[in-house]
Amino acid sequence: MPKKKTGARKKAENRREREKQIRASRANIDLAKHPCNASMECDKCQRRQKNRAFCYFCNSVQKLPICAQCGKTKCMMKSSDCVIKHAGVYSTGLAMVGAICDFCEAWVCHGRKCLSTHACICPLADAECIECERSVWDHGGRIFACSFCHNFLCEDDQFEHQASCQVLEAETFKCVSCNRLGQHSCLRCKACFCDDHVRSKVFKQEKGKEPPCPKCGHETQQTKDLSMSTRSLKFGRQTGGEDADGASGYDAYWKSLSSSKAGDAGDREDEYDEYEAEDDDEDDNDEGGKDSDTETTDVFSNLNLGRTYASGYAHYEEPED
């Protein structure tokens, strides 16, 4: 018979379990909350961008650089981890940095742990947008991960990609290897698999997790837990009515196409007639204006105003009585 656990032993085991979970959560930081992917506003051009050593737009150095690993802006020298010793002095700015990461293009502080570990575990080491295929050095925005397929996305394509990510590359929910309903979906391959064909000899299933995709090894998800939709193809012959005649409704398609063309041609002719009517009205107005000018000149041609300045006479030229 095993000994009964005491209260102190139960508390110690619970404490060790909590510490283990805390350490695991520190290692699995969300990509959007990681210091190397934090949001930064340039001191010179006031443009918001990803945390960088130099501004992406104006190439200026920031006054308060942020460490890409620990996220601090000031070294307090509380431990002997600093490569450059500064006893009793708080270092900020360029005095705090020790290197620039080649992957995330951000400063790394002069702490020994950050310098030795960040380049190996940088989350943006192979970050390339799945839509536009741009890396960190090709755009100034932050990097995000898709909530469904977990691929990297830039700040411009994140919403558009996630809106269309749960669409299968097939017209049905059937398994790609057989005719049965696919219960497991891979959001990277955009394919469904049944219980038999989801098993793979290459990728092993971990205990307590969903089986991996037999094609790419990405963890699959239950199809019933997702809002999956199938690919829909709208052919031209399907635009006609349901009671269409002929071979598979092609007659209705050509009739609707010809009617639309005739309607467009009629609209163009009406527009042309309107333009011609407007031009005729403008020409009539111009001719009427010319006739009115000639009529006014004929009325005032026989008018005599006597001796005026306009006729060449002045008051000092008039004879005295």
C-alpha positions as CSV (number, residue, x, y, z in Angstrom):
1,M,0.0,0.0,0.0
2,P,1.5,3.4,-1.0
3,K,1.7,6.0,1.7
4,K,-1.0,8.6,1.9
5,K,0.0,12.0,0.6
6,T,0.2,14.7,3.2
7,G,-1.0,18.3,2.7
8,A,2.6,19.7,2.3
9,R,3.4,17.1,-0.4
10,K,0.2,17.9,-2.3
11,K,1.1,21.7,-2.2
12,A,4.6,21.0,-3.4
13,E,3.4,18.9,-6.4
14,N,0.8,21.6,-7.3
15,R,3.5,24.3,-7.1
16,R,5.9,22.3,-9.4
17,E,3.0,21.7,-11.9
18,R,2.3,25.5,-12.0
19,E,6.0,26.3,-12.5
20,K,6.1,23.8,-15.3
21,Q,3.2,25.4,-17.0
22,I,4.6,28.9,-16.6
23,R,7.9,27.8,-18.2
24,A,6.0,26.2,-21.1
25,S,4.0,29.4,-21.6
26,R,7.1,31.5,-21.7
27,A,8.5,29.4,-24.5
28,N,5.3,29.6,-26.5
29,I,4.7,33.3,-26.8
30,D,2.1,34.5,-29.3
31,L,3.8,35.9,-32.4
32,A,1.9,39.2,-32.2
33,K,3.1,39.7,-28.6
34,H,6.7,38.8,-29.2
35,P,9.2,41.8,-28.6
36,C,10.8,41.4,-32.0
37,N,7.4,41.8,-33.6
38,A,6.2,44.6,-31.4
39,S,4.7,47.8,-32.8
40,M,7.1,50.8,-33.0
41,E,6.6,54.5,-34.0
42,C,9.6,56.2,-35.6
43,D,10.9,59.2,-33.7
44,K,11.6,61.2,-36.9
45,C,8.9,60.4,-39.5
46,Q,6.2,59.3,-37.0
47,R,5.3,56.2,-39.0
48,R,4.1,53.1,-37.2
49,Q,5.9,49.9,-38.1
50,K,7.5,46.7,-36.7
51,N,10.2,46.9,-34.1
52,R,13.4,47.6,-36.1
53,A,16.9,48.8,-35.6
54,F,16.5,51.4,-38.3
55,C,13.3,53.0,-39.6
56,Y,12.1,51.2,-42.7
57,F,11.0,54.5,-44.3
58,C,13.7,57.1,-43.3
59,N,16.5,54.8,-42.0
60,S,16.8,56.8,-38.8
61,V,18.1,55.2,-35.5
62,Q,15.6,55.2,-32.7
63,K,16.3,56.9,-29.3
64,L,15.0,54.0,-27.2
65,P,15.7,50.7,-28.9
66,I,13.8,47.6,-27.7
67,C,15.5,44.3,-27.2
68,A,14.1,41.7,-29.6
69,Q,14.4,38.9,-27.0
70,C,13.5,40.3,-23.6
71,G,11.8,43.5,-24.7
72,K,13.5,45.9,-22.3
73,T,14.6,49.4,-23.1
74,K,16.9,50.0,-20.1
75,C,19.5,47.8,-18.6
76,M,19.3,48.0,-14.8
77,M,22.5,45.8,-14.1
78,K,20.7,43.7,-11.6
79,S,22.7,40.6,-12.6
80,S,26.1,39.8,-14.0
81,D,24.7,38.7,-17.3
82,C,25.8,41.8,-19.2
83,V,28.7,41.4,-21.6
84,I,29.6,45.1,-21.1
85,K,29.9,45.9,-17.4
86,H,28.4,49.2,-16.2
87,A,28.3,48.9,-12.4
88,G,26.0,51.4,-10.8
89,V,24.9,53.0,-14.1
90,Y,21.7,52.4,-16.0
91,S,22.4,52.1,-19.7
92,T,19.8,53.1,-22.3
93,G,19.9,53.8,-26.1
94,L,22.9,52.5,-28.1
95,A,24.8,51.8,-24.8
96,M,22.3,48.9,-24.1
97,V,22.4,47.1,-27.5
98,G,24.8,44.5,-28.4
99,A,23.8,43.2,-31.9
100,I,21.2,43.3,-34.7
101,C,19.3,40.1,-35.6
102,D,19.6,39.2,-39.2
103,F,16.1,37.7,-39.3
104,C,13.8,40.2,-37.6
105,E,16.1,43.3,-38.2
106,A,15.8,44.4,-34.5
107,W,18.2,45.3,-31.8
108,V,19.4,42.7,-29.2
109,C,20.6,43.9,-25.8
110,H,24.1,43.2,-24.5
111,G,22.8,40.5,-22.2
112,R,24.7,37.2,-22.5
113,K,21.5,35.1,-22.6
114,C,19.9,37.3,-25.3
115,L,22.9,37.4,-27.5
116,S,23.5,33.6,-27.4
117,T,19.9,32.4,-27.7
118,H,17.9,34.9,-29.8
119,A,19.3,34.1,-33.2
120,C,18.5,30.4,-32.7
121,I,15.0,30.8,-31.5
122,C,13.9,33.9,-33.4
123,P,10.3,33.4,-34.4
124,L,10.7,35.4,-37.7
125,A,13.7,33.3,-38.9
126,D,11.7,31.9,-41.9
127,A,8.8,34.4,-41.8
128,E,7.5,34.8,-45.4
129,C,4.0,35.9,-46.2
130,I,2.1,33.0,-47.8
131,E,0.1,35.4,-50.0
132,C,2.6,38.0,-51.3
133,E,5.8,36.0,-50.5
134,R,7.5,39.0,-48.9
135,S,9.9,38.6,-46.0
136,V,10.6,41.0,-43.0
137,W,13.1,43.0,-45.1
138,D,10.7,43.6,-47.9
139,H,8.0,45.5,-46.1
140,G,7.7,47.6,-43.0
141,G,4.7,46.0,-41.3
142,R,4.4,43.4,-38.6
143,I,4.1,39.6,-39.2
144,F,1.1,37.6,-38.1
145,A,0.1,33.9,-38.2
146,C,-3.1,32.6,-39.6
147,S,-5.5,31.3,-37.0
148,F,-6.4,28.2,-39.1
149,C,-3.4,27.1,-41.2
150,H,-0.7,28.8,-39.0
151,N,1.2,30.2,-42.0
152,F,2.9,33.6,-41.8
153,L,1.0,36.6,-43.1
154,C,2.0,40.2,-43.6
155,E,-0.1,43.1,-42.2
156,D,-1.7,43.8,-45.6
157,D,-3.0,40.3,-46.4
158,Q,-3.9,38.9,-42.9
159,F,-7.7,39.7,-43.0
160,E,-8.2,38.7,-46.7
161,H,-6.4,35.4,-46.3
162,Q,-8.2,34.4,-43.1
163,A,-11.5,35.2,-44.7
164,S,-10.9,32.6,-47.5
165,C,-8.7,30.1,-45.6
166,Q,-11.4,27.6,-44.7
167,V,-12.2,26.6,-48.3
168,L,-11.4,23.1,-49.6
169,E,-9.7,22.5,-52.9
170,A,-12.5,20.1,-53.8
171,E,-16.2,20.3,-54.6
172,T,-17.2,17.8,-51.8
173,F,-16.2,16.9,-48.3
174,K,-15.2,13.4,-49.3
175,C,-11.8,11.9,-48.5
176,V,-9.1,12.4,-51.2
177,S,-8.2,8.7,-51.2
178,C,-11.7,7.1,-51.1
179,N,-15.4,7.9,-51.4
180,R,-16.1,8.2,-47.7
181,L,-16.8,11.4,-45.8
182,G,-13.6,13.1,-44.6
183,Q,-13.7,13.6,-40.8
184,H,-10.3,15.2,-40.5
185,S,-9.3,18.4,-42.5
186,C,-5.9,19.8,-43.1
187,L,-6.1,23.6,-43.5
188,R,-2.7,23.8,-45.3
189,C,-3.4,21.2,-47.9
190,K,-7.1,22.2,-48.0
191,A,-8.1,18.5,-48.1
192,C,-10.2,16.1,-46.0
193,F,-9.2,12.6,-44.9
194,C,-11.2,9.7,-43.4
195,D,-10.2,7.8,-40.2
196,D,-8.3,5.2,-42.2
197,H,-6.4,7.4,-44.6
198,V,-5.4,10.0,-42.1
199,R,-3.0,7.6,-40.5
200,S,0.6,8.0,-41.8
201,K,3.7,5.9,-41.5
202,V,6.0,9.0,-41.9
203,F,4.4,11.4,-39.4
204,K,3.7,9.9,-36.0
205,Q,0.7,11.0,-33.9
206,E,1.5,12.4,-30.5
207,K,-0.5,11.4,-27.5
208,G,-3.5,13.6,-26.8
209,K,-3.3,15.5,-30.1
210,E,-5.1,15.2,-33.5
211,P,-3.4,13.0,-36.1
212,P,-1.0,14.8,-38.5
213,C,-1.7,15.3,-42.2
214,P,-0.3,12.4,-44.2
215,K,0.8,14.9,-46.9
216,C,2.5,17.8,-45.1
217,G,2.5,16.7,-41.4
218,H,0.5,19.6,-40.1
219,E,-1.9,18.9,-37.3
220,T,-5.4,18.2,-38.7
221,Q,-8.7,19.3,-37.1
222,Q,-12.1,17.9,-36.9
223,T,-14.2,19.0,-39.9
224,K,-17.3,19.3,-37.8
225,D,-15.5,21.9,-35.6
226,L,-14.6,24.1,-38.6
227,S,-16.7,26.4,-40.9
228,M,-15.3,24.6,-43.9
229,S,-16.8,25.3,-47.4
230,T,-16.1,23.7,-50.7
231,R,-14.9,25.2,-54.0
232,S,-17.7,26.4,-56.2
233,L,-17.4,26.7,-60.0
234,K,-19.9,28.9,-61.8
235,F,-20.0,27.9,-65.5
236,G,-21.5,30.0,-68.2
237,R,-24.3,27.5,-69.0
238,Q,-25.5,27.6,-65.5
239,T,-26.4,31.3,-65.7
240,G,-29.6,30.5,-67.7
241,G,-33.0,29.3,-66.3
242,E,-33.5,25.9,-64.7
243,D,-36.0,24.9,-67.4
244,A,-33.5,25.5,-70.2
245,D,-33.8,23.5,-73.5
246,G,-31.1,22.0,-75.5
247,A,-27.9,20.2,-74.4
248,S,-27.4,20.9,-70.7
249,G,-29.0,24.4,-70.9
250,Y,-26.7,25.9,-73.5
251,D,-29.6,27.4,-75.4
252,A,-30.7,29.5,-72.5
253,Y,-27.1,30.7,-72.0
254,W,-26.7,31.9,-75.6
255,K,-30.1,33.5,-75.6
256,S,-29.3,35.5,-72.4
257,L,-25.9,36.4,-73.9
258,S,-27.4,37.6,-77.1
259,S,-30.2,39.6,-75.3
260,S,-27.6,41.3,-73.1
261,K,-25.5,42.2,-76.2
262,A,-28.6,43.6,-78.0
263,G,-29.5,45.6,-74.9
264,D,-26.0,47.0,-74.8
265,A,-26.2,47.9,-78.5
266,G,-29.6,49.6,-78.0
267,D,-28.2,51.7,-75.1
268,R,-25.3,52.8,-77.2
269,E,-27.5,53.9,-80.0
270,D,-29.7,55.9,-77.6
271,E,-26.7,57.6,-76.2
272,Y,-25.4,58.4,-79.7
273,D,-28.8,59.9,-80.6
274,E,-28.8,62.0,-77.4
275,Y,-25.3,63.3,-78.2
276,E,-26.3,64.2,-81.8
277,A,-29.4,66.1,-80.5
278,E,-27.2,68.1,-78.1
279,D,-24.8,69.0,-80.8
280,D,-27.7,70.2,-83.1
281,D,-29.1,72.4,-80.3
282,E,-25.6,74.0,-79.7
283,D,-25.3,74.8,-83.4
284,D,-28.8,76.4,-83.5
285,N,-27.9,78.5,-80.5
286,D,-24.7,79.7,-82.1
287,E,-26.5,80.7,-85.4
288,G,-29.2,82.5,-83.4
289,G,-26.6,84.5,-81.5
290,K,-25.0,85.6,-84.8
291,D,-28.3,86.8,-86.2
292,S,-29.1,88.8,-83.1
293,D,-25.7,90.6,-83.3
294,T,-26.3,91.7,-86.9
295,E,-29.8,92.9,-86.0
296,T,-28.5,95.1,-83.2
297,T,-25.8,96.6,-85.4
298,D,-28.4,97.5,-88.1
299,V,-30.6,99.3,-85.5
300,F,-27.8,101.6,-84.1
301,S,-26.1,102.3,-87.5
302,N,-28.3,105.3,-88.3
303,L,-28.1,106.8,-84.9
304,N,-26.4,110.3,-84.7
305,L,-25.2,111.5,-81.3
306,G,-23.6,114.7,-82.5
307,R,-20.0,115.8,-81.8
308,T,-18.5,113.5,-79.2
309,Y,-15.1,112.4,-78.2
310,A,-15.7,109.1,-80.1
311,S,-16.3,111.0,-83.3
312,G,-13.0,112.9,-83.0
313,Y,-14.2,116.3,-81.7
314,A,-13.3,117.9,-78.4
315,H,-14.9,120.8,-76.5
316,Y,-11.9,123.1,-77.1
317,E,-12.2,122.5,-80.8
318,E,-15.8,123.7,-81.0
319,P,-16.3,127.2,-82.5
320,E,-17.3,130.0,-80.1
321,D,-20.6,131.8,-80.7
